[in-house]
Amino acid sequence: MWRTIFVGTALLLSSVPSQAQSVIRLARIANIPDQYVGGEILRTVYARLNIQLEFEDVPGKRALALSSAGELDGEIQRIGNLAKDYPTLVQISPPINYIEPAVFTTTLHFDIKGWDSIKPYSIGIVRGVGSSEAGTRGMSRVTAAVSLENMLEMLDAGRFDVAVTDLFSGLVAAKKLNLQSRIHPLSPPLERIYIYHYLNEKHRDLAGKVANVIQEMEASGELARLRERLVKQALSESRP
């Protein structure tokens, strides 16, 4: 459902050239709503450069393997320290988006004061999502699910006490699964993490041009308005 929504929104929000000069193929983590938002933001960015985007929907770890090897041209968005582990990926600044990792649960209620708040509990995360893997590193009872929807279904079945995912993504996925009456987020989010677009090093020359467009959109406020519009639309249009 949301792929159709976002494509339509992108066409309305950006003046896409009638004939693109080139195509860039980016890894997109499958079934993660904030990845779709970031992708549609980038459609607008790359349209200004007369470049068409294509997305390859793959699991998180597979995405990094393909983009770092140059089999795909880059990543839609990842956390800021990615290049330490994947030096062939070039970070483009400023960030294009942000995520707010949040705690989702079925019956528990407790105060959230950062990642240490969830140490006493069994925790579900999505494999390959760097922010969740980093935030729960060293915690003793962490289960990595294959997808966001799989994680929420496991939470609903009582496989662990809490689940961690981006607040926006979790709300959309719970609604899509018709679990919004049984699964809820605790407030506030664990943190806010700004996330960056990455290109494989073979596109270093392009990276500077993309960064300039993002900087212009950030300075004008267009970037924030575009993100807000896409998030609101996803939340209102997602269906079980």
TORKOL-4160 file (C-alpha; in steps of 0.2 Angstrom, whole numbers, padded with zeros to 4 digits, m for minus):
240
<pt num="1" X="0000" Y="0000" Z="0000"/>
<pt num="2" X="0013" Y="0013" Z="0005"/>
<pt num="3" X="0024" Y="0010" Z="m0010"/>
<pt num="4" X="0010" Y="0016" Z="m0021"/>
<pt num="5" X="0007" Y="0031" Z="m0009"/>
<pt num="6" X="0025" Y="0036" Z="m0009"/>
<pt num="7" X="0027" Y="0035" Z="m0027"/>
<pt num="8" X="0012" Y="0046" Z="m0030"/>
<pt num="9" X="0018" Y="0058" Z="m0017"/>
<pt num="10" X="0035" Y="0060" Z="m0024"/>
<pt num="11" X="0028" Y="0064" Z="m0041"/>
<pt num="12" X="0018" Y="0078" Z="m0034"/>
<pt num="13" X="0032" Y="0085" Z="m0023"/>
<pt num="14" X="0046" Y="0085" Z="m0036"/>
<pt num="15" X="0048" Y="0091" Z="m0053"/>
<pt num="16" X="0055" Y="0074" Z="m0061"/>
<pt num="17" X="0063" Y="0077" Z="m0078"/>
<pt num="18" X="0055" Y="0068" Z="m0092"/>
<pt num="19" X="0070" Y="0059" Z="m0097"/>
<pt num="20" X="0083" Y="0055" Z="m0083"/>
<pt num="21" X="0102" Y="0055" Z="m0089"/>
<pt num="22" X="0107" Y="0040" Z="m0077"/>
<pt num="23" X="0100" Y="0028" Z="m0064"/>
<pt num="24" X="0106" Y="0025" Z="m0046"/>
<pt num="25" X="0101" Y="0009" Z="m0038"/>
<pt num="26" X="0100" Y="0010" Z="m0019"/>
<pt num="27" X="0098" Y="m0003" Z="m0006"/>
<pt num="28" X="0082" Y="m0001" Z="0004"/>
<pt num="29" X="0079" Y="m0012" Z="0020"/>
<pt num="30" X="0063" Y="m0021" Z="0016"/>
<pt num="31" X="0047" Y="m0017" Z="0026"/>
<pt num="32" X="0054" Y="m0003" Z="0036"/>
<pt num="33" X="0043" Y="0012" Z="0035"/>
<pt num="34" X="0056" Y="0025" Z="0038"/>
<pt num="35" X="0067" Y="0018" Z="0024"/>
<pt num="36" X="0052" Y="0022" Z="0012"/>
<pt num="37" X="0052" Y="0040" Z="0019"/>
<pt num="38" X="0070" Y="0042" Z="0016"/>
<pt num="39" X="0069" Y="0034" Z="m0001"/>
<pt num="40" X="0056" Y="0047" Z="m0007"/>
<pt num="41" X="0065" Y="0061" Z="0000"/>
<pt num="42" X="0080" Y="0055" Z="m0010"/>
<pt num="43" X="0069" Y="0054" Z="m0026"/>
<pt num="44" X="0066" Y="0073" Z="m0024"/>
<pt num="45" X="0085" Y="0076" Z="m0021"/>
<pt num="46" X="0091" Y="0066" Z="m0036"/>
<pt num="47" X="0077" Y="0073" Z="m0048"/>
<pt num="48" X="0086" Y="0090" Z="m0046"/>
<pt num="49" X="0101" Y="0081" Z="m0053"/>
<pt num="50" X="0092" Y="0073" Z="m0067"/>
<pt num="51" X="0095" Y="0056" Z="m0060"/>
<pt num="52" X="0082" Y="0042" Z="m0058"/>
<pt num="53" X="0082" Y="0031" Z="m0042"/>
<pt num="54" X="0079" Y="0013" Z="m0041"/>
<pt num="55" X="0077" Y="0003" Z="m0025"/>
<pt num="56" X="0082" Y="m0015" Z="m0021"/>
<pt num="57" X="0072" Y="m0021" Z="m0006"/>
<pt num="58" X="0083" Y="m0033" Z="0004"/>
<pt num="59" X="0086" Y="m0037" Z="0023"/>
<pt num="60" X="0097" Y="m0025" Z="0032"/>
<pt num="61" X="0113" Y="m0036" Z="0033"/>
<pt num="62" X="0111" Y="m0040" Z="0014"/>
<pt num="63" X="0109" Y="m0022" Z="0010"/>
<pt num="64" X="0126" Y="m0017" Z="0017"/>
<pt num="65" X="0135" Y="m0032" Z="0009"/>
<pt num="66" X="0128" Y="m0026" Z="m0008"/>
<pt num="67" X="0131" Y="m0008" Z="m0006"/>
<pt num="68" X="0148" Y="m0009" Z="0001"/>
<pt num="69" X="0154" Y="m0021" Z="m0012"/>
<pt num="70" X="0147" Y="m0009" Z="m0026"/>
<pt num="71" X="0134" Y="m0021" Z="m0032"/>
<pt num="72" X="0122" Y="m0008" Z="m0027"/>
<pt num="73" X="0126" Y="0011" Z="m0028"/>
<pt num="74" X="0123" Y="0015" Z="m0010"/>
<pt num="75" X="0111" Y="0015" Z="0005"/>
<pt num="76" X="0096" Y="0026" Z="0007"/>
<pt num="77" X="0100" Y="0030" Z="0025"/>
<pt num="78" X="0110" Y="0024" Z="0039"/>
<pt num="79" X="0117" Y="0029" Z="0056"/>
<pt num="80" X="0132" Y="0041" Z="0056"/>
<pt num="81" X="0146" Y="0029" Z="0061"/>
<pt num="82" X="0143" Y="0017" Z="0047"/>
<pt num="83" X="0159" Y="0021" Z="0038"/>
<pt num="84" X="0170" Y="0014" Z="0052"/>
<pt num="85" X="0164" Y="m0003" Z="0048"/>
<pt num="86" X="0160" Y="m0001" Z="0029"/>
<pt num="87" X="0174" Y="0011" Z="0023"/>
<pt num="88" X="0169" Y="0009" Z="0005"/>
<pt num="89" X="0153" Y="0019" Z="0009"/>
<pt num="90" X="0154" Y="0038" Z="0008"/>
<pt num="91" X="0143" Y="0047" Z="0020"/>
<pt num="92" X="0134" Y="0062" Z="0013"/>
<pt num="93" X="0130" Y="0077" Z="0025"/>
<pt num="94" X="0119" Y="0084" Z="0031"/>
<pt num="95" X="0108" Y="0070" Z="0037"/>
<pt num="96" X="0092" Y="0067" Z="0027"/>
<pt num="97" X="0081" Y="0060" Z="0040"/>
<pt num="98" X="0080" Y="0055" Z="0059"/>
<pt num="99" X="0074" Y="0040" Z="0068"/>
<pt num="100" X="0068" Y="0039" Z="0086"/>
<pt num="101" X="0070" Y="0022" Z="0093"/>
<pt num="102" X="0056" Y="0018" Z="0105"/>
<pt num="103" X="0051" Y="0004" Z="0116"/>
<pt num="104" X="0035" Y="m0006" Z="0111"/>
<pt num="105" X="0026" Y="m0017" Z="0123"/>
<pt num="106" X="0009" Y="m0026" Z="0126"/>
<pt num="107" X="0006" Y="m0024" Z="0144"/>
<pt num="108" X="0021" Y="m0016" Z="0153"/>
<pt num="109" X="0023" Y="0002" Z="0159"/>
<pt num="110" X="0039" Y="0009" Z="0165"/>
<pt num="111" X="0049" Y="0025" Z="0164"/>
<pt num="112" X="0060" Y="0027" Z="0149"/>
<pt num="113" X="0077" Y="0035" Z="0153"/>
<pt num="114" X="0088" Y="0030" Z="0139"/>
<pt num="115" X="0094" Y="0012" Z="0133"/>
<pt num="116" X="0098" Y="0006" Z="0151"/>
<pt num="117" X="0079" Y="0007" Z="0155"/>
<pt num="118" X="0077" Y="m0009" Z="0145"/>
<pt num="119" X="0091" Y="m0019" Z="0152"/>
<pt num="120" X="0081" Y="m0029" Z="0164"/>
<pt num="121" X="0069" Y="m0036" Z="0150"/>
<pt num="122" X="0070" Y="m0048" Z="0136"/>
<pt num="123" X="0071" Y="m0038" Z="0120"/>
<pt num="124" X="0066" Y="m0040" Z="0102"/>
<pt num="125" X="0075" Y="m0030" Z="0088"/>
<pt num="126" X="0076" Y="m0031" Z="0069"/>
<pt num="127" X="0092" Y="m0040" Z="0063"/>
<pt num="128" X="0103" Y="m0028" Z="0053"/>
<pt num="129" X="0096" Y="m0012" Z="0060"/>
<pt num="130" X="0111" Y="m0003" Z="0066"/>
<pt num="131" X="0103" Y="0008" Z="0079"/>
<pt num="132" X="0095" Y="m0006" Z="0088"/>
<pt num="133" X="0110" Y="m0017" Z="0087"/>
<pt num="134" X="0121" Y="m0003" Z="0094"/>
<pt num="135" X="0108" Y="0002" Z="0108"/>
<pt num="136" X="0106" Y="m0016" Z="0114"/>
<pt num="137" X="0124" Y="m0021" Z="0113"/>
<pt num="138" X="0130" Y="m0030" Z="0129"/>
<pt num="139" X="0112" Y="m0034" Z="0135"/>
<pt num="140" X="0110" Y="m0052" Z="0139"/>
<pt num="141" X="0092" Y="m0056" Z="0132"/>
<pt num="142" X="0091" Y="m0049" Z="0114"/>
<pt num="143" X="0082" Y="m0058" Z="0100"/>
<pt num="144" X="0085" Y="m0053" Z="0082"/>
<pt num="145" X="0069" Y="m0055" Z="0071"/>
<pt num="146" X="0070" Y="m0056" Z="0052"/>
<pt num="147" X="0059" Y="m0041" Z="0049"/>
<pt num="148" X="0049" Y="m0028" Z="0058"/>
<pt num="149" X="0032" Y="m0036" Z="0056"/>
<pt num="150" X="0040" Y="m0053" Z="0062"/>
<pt num="151" X="0046" Y="m0044" Z="0078"/>
<pt num="152" X="0029" Y="m0036" Z="0082"/>
<pt num="153" X="0021" Y="m0053" Z="0079"/>
<pt num="154" X="0033" Y="m0061" Z="0091"/>
<pt num="155" X="0030" Y="m0047" Z="0104"/>
<pt num="156" X="0012" Y="m0050" Z="0103"/>
<pt num="157" X="0014" Y="m0069" Z="0105"/>
<pt num="158" X="0024" Y="m0065" Z="0121"/>
<pt num="159" X="0041" Y="m0071" Z="0114"/>
<pt num="160" X="0050" Y="m0056" Z="0123"/>
<pt num="161" X="0045" Y="m0042" Z="0135"/>
<pt num="162" X="0048" Y="m0027" Z="0124"/>
<pt num="163" X="0053" Y="m0023" Z="0106"/>
<pt num="164" X="0063" Y="m0009" Z="0099"/>
<pt num="165" X="0061" Y="0000" Z="0083"/>
<pt num="166" X="0059" Y="0017" Z="0076"/>
<pt num="167" X="0043" Y="0025" Z="0083"/>
<pt num="168" X="0036" Y="0030" Z="0066"/>
<pt num="169" X="0040" Y="0013" Z="0058"/>
<pt num="170" X="0033" Y="0004" Z="0073"/>
<pt num="171" X="0016" Y="0013" Z="0073"/>
<pt num="172" X="0014" Y="0010" Z="0054"/>
<pt num="173" X="0018" Y="m0008" Z="0055"/>
<pt num="174" X="0007" Y="m0011" Z="0070"/>
<pt num="175" X="m0007" Y="m0003" Z="0061"/>
<pt num="176" X="m0004" Y="m0013" Z="0046"/>
<pt num="177" X="m0004" Y="m0029" Z="0056"/>
<pt num="178" X="m0020" Y="m0023" Z="0065"/>
<pt num="179" X="m0011" Y="m0024" Z="0082"/>
<pt num="180" X="m0012" Y="m0006" Z="0086"/>
<pt num="181" X="m0025" Y="m0010" Z="0100"/>
<pt num="182" X="m0013" Y="m0023" Z="0108"/>
<pt num="183" X="0005" Y="m0015" Z="0105"/>
<pt num="184" X="0009" Y="0002" Z="0111"/>
<pt num="185" X="0025" Y="0013" Z="0112"/>
<pt num="186" X="0031" Y="0019" Z="0129"/>
<pt num="187" X="0036" Y="0038" Z="0130"/>
<pt num="188" X="0048" Y="0046" Z="0127"/>
<pt num="189" X="0058" Y="0038" Z="0113"/>
<pt num="190" X="0075" Y="0031" Z="0119"/>
<pt num="191" X="0084" Y="0044" Z="0108"/>
<pt num="192" X="0084" Y="0054" Z="0092"/>
<pt num="193" X="0097" Y="0048" Z="0079"/>
<pt num="194" X="0100" Y="0058" Z="0063"/>
<pt num="195" X="0103" Y="0047" Z="0048"/>
<pt num="196" X="0113" Y="0050" Z="0033"/>
<pt num="197" X="0113" Y="0044" Z="0014"/>
<pt num="198" X="0128" Y="0034" Z="0009"/>
<pt num="199" X="0135" Y="0031" Z="m0009"/>
<pt num="200" X="0148" Y="0018" Z="m0013"/>
<pt num="201" X="0165" Y="0026" Z="m0016"/>
<pt num="202" X="0164" Y="0024" Z="m0034"/>
<pt num="203" X="0152" Y="0038" Z="m0034"/>
<pt num="204" X="0163" Y="0050" Z="m0024"/>
<pt num="205" X="0161" Y="0064" Z="m0038"/>
<pt num="206" X="0142" Y="0062" Z="m0037"/>
<pt num="207" X="0142" Y="0063" Z="m0018"/>
<pt num="208" X="0147" Y="0081" Z="m0017"/>
<pt num="209" X="0133" Y="0086" Z="m0029"/>
<pt num="210" X="0120" Y="0076" Z="m0019"/>
<pt num="211" X="0126" Y="0085" Z="m0003"/>
<pt num="212" X="0124" Y="0102" Z="m0011"/>
<pt num="213" X="0106" Y="0098" Z="m0015"/>
<pt num="214" X="0102" Y="0092" Z="0002"/>
<pt num="215" X="0111" Y="0107" Z="0010"/>
<pt num="216" X="0100" Y="0119" Z="0000"/>
<pt num="217" X="0084" Y="0109" Z="0004"/>
<pt num="218" X="0089" Y="0109" Z="0023"/>
<pt num="219" X="0092" Y="0128" Z="0023"/>
<pt num="220" X="0076" Y="0132" Z="0015"/>
<pt num="221" X="0066" Y="0121" Z="0026"/>
<pt num="222" X="0060" Y="0110" Z="0012"/>
<pt num="223" X="0068" Y="0094" Z="0019"/>
<pt num="224" X="0059" Y="0095" Z="0035"/>
<pt num="225" X="0042" Y="0099" Z="0027"/>
<pt num="226" X="0044" Y="0085" Z="0015"/>
<pt num="227" X="0048" Y="0072" Z="0029"/>
<pt num="228" X="0033" Y="0078" Z="0039"/>
<pt num="229" X="0022" Y="0076" Z="0024"/>
<pt num="230" X="0028" Y="0059" Z="0020"/>
<pt num="231" X="0027" Y="0053" Z="0038"/>
<pt num="232" X="0009" Y="0060" Z="0040"/>
<pt num="233" X="0003" Y="0052" Z="0024"/>
<pt num="234" X="0010" Y="0035" Z="0029"/>
<pt num="235" X="0002" Y="0035" Z="0046"/>
<pt num="236" X="m0015" Y="0040" Z="0039"/>
<pt num="237" X="m0015" Y="0028" Z="0024"/>
<pt num="238" X="m0008" Y="0012" Z="0031"/>
<pt num="239" X="m0021" Y="m0002" Z="0032"/>
<pt num="240" X="m0021" Y="m0019" Z="0039"/>
